[in-house]
């Protein structure tokens, strides 16, 4: 697992995550990279699906947000204005890439959406952003990877 | 003939049935049929046939009666025909020979019956086929019958609608939990029973969008493929035009048509906010004719919708509140997460570069970050409801993980009131084992109780004091919170736990608050299978939380290894 990359899917990462104008979400990226993880970034559902199609064998873990624009991939689905894009994306990933574990990192506190996404068999953890700072996320990932390697 | 008052609160068909039976026995008519006008479909449907018959309503007699009814409708007056005489304007097709050789009917009379109570159902046609010797029925007599029938139909429909509206109030009053889905199910369930259809669907407009979403479906499950043809378009049309529709829509599965009745779901101002749809799924392959809806049923569903309007207003207001809270929560959560992330990074960088400050700014900012998080948590609990909020219990040290952090979060409020965290004292925690509780929710409970004690102290800051004591019991523990504030007036011990309610002494002193804190605290304690009660009203005021060490039903988050 350690050799494999983490795919971090969150629209709030923005396109400029390695610049001084980066969003606060880039602190999460930074914390993961400082722990030695290779992190790939997808700022939407379309980009995530493209990267998975190109490079799924190198993906060891997916960190996924729930609320995102539906993109072209889910333009015709009921995403409730983007509130459920992550749920649909997780369903798709669970079917197409059942071996890649997913951690959900979200700001959405609604139990229904969270339950729905947690029902996907490769969702290993659901983290709520207000309760998970960047260092805490890095620790969660480290603990998970450690448990996989053990 | 006297009006049939005993037939109130029945369907038009039932009213007509009793009426025709009596009419036949008194008039000597051999066959009577009632026809109903359907202005939407531009046709006249046979509602009922009574009297002599040989099997089904003979096609030729039916056709003749139908034409006679149409003639009476067009002329809006009594229309008669005799054997071998053509009806006015209808030519050879209406010759009395068609009335039926077997029944040996002599003549026919069609009497329009105007029904004014339901503006949709404009006319009933009473179609009489007299027997031998009774074809000289006087117009005056016929008009009296028509008036009596109209009166009974109107009275019955009015009574039925009134009774149904009252019934809906009772049903809604008995809905447990008061969730929108349950209330819409109750509405649909009553419509299903009253209209006698296969399925009732309730649609409500989407938030921020001019579209409908399905809120409730009761009765038979929609057969596969059948919802795709025509029905969604009809429902949208009813919602947009704010007008009832009776329709038959194409059924792709059976190549038949299924009758549907769609009525707009209106608010108190009469604006369409959704639609209610009654459907009969007709299986054309079985050759059974569809059981069509009538305007009687439109009136019934209209009455239900009218009775539901005030409940709908409440649901819509709650939805707006829910949306506003969700938006506010989301908007505040982003900067709060960013604040905590940046603070954490800044702290780490300062540690690396060995910066030292005069005060512990990071600790102070961290408290404010946690306080913001706690307030957002409270916003979410109010929005989602304490009974639905995520519940993740794990074995937790009550003192170090709940009481101590909560005291820290209250530091800004204490400072504002010239009080100190040391004025909140605790005892009895030494031998307390870890409890199976949700740390975030229990922190909210303790926060609410302590916040109340601070806000409603009433005296000098120096006299402020809260004693938190734990007493162990066989199955768990009791945690008491004693303060020496303004107290709770006698007789209000339970009322203060209701949402939006506050003690009368709090209101007279014009102290701020929204009356949600104690309600939330009690509901959250109950999520843990425990209880929160007021043990003493004042001097000191004492609130007691009773908790089990283990949850009544074992929760996967609380496994022995955590002990």
Boltz contact constraints between the chains, C-beta under 6 A:
constraints:
  - contact:
      token1: [A, 24]
      token2: [B, 338]
      max_distance: 6.0
  - contact:
      token1: [A, 24]
      token2: [B, 341]
      max_distance: 6.0
  - contact:
      token1: [A, 27]
      token2: [B, 341]
      max_distance: 6.0
  - contact:
      token1: [A, 27]
      token2: [B, 345]
      max_distance: 6.0
  - contact:
      token1: [A, 107]
      token2: [B, 333]
      max_distance: 6.0
  - contact:
      token1: [A, 109]
      token2: [B, 380]
      max_distance: 6.0
  - contact:
      token1: [A, 111]
      token2: [B, 388]
      max_distance: 6.0
  - contact:
      token1: [A, 111]
      token2: [B, 390]
      max_distance: 6.0
  - contact:
      token1: [A, 129]
      token2: [B, 337]
      max_distance: 6.0
  - contact:
      token1: [A, 130]
      token2: [B, 337]
      max_distance: 6.0
  - contact:
      token1: [A, 130]
      token2: [B, 373]
      max_distance: 6.0
  - contact:
      token1: [A, 133]
      token2: [B, 340]
      max_distance: 6.0
  - contact:
      token1: [A, 133]
      token2: [B, 341]
      max_distance: 6.0
  - contact:
      token1: [A, 133]
      token2: [B, 344]
      max_distance: 6.0
  - contact:
      token1: [A, 134]
      token2: [B, 341]
      max_distance: 6.0
  - contact:
      token1: [A, 135]
      token2: [B, 344]
      max_distance: 6.0
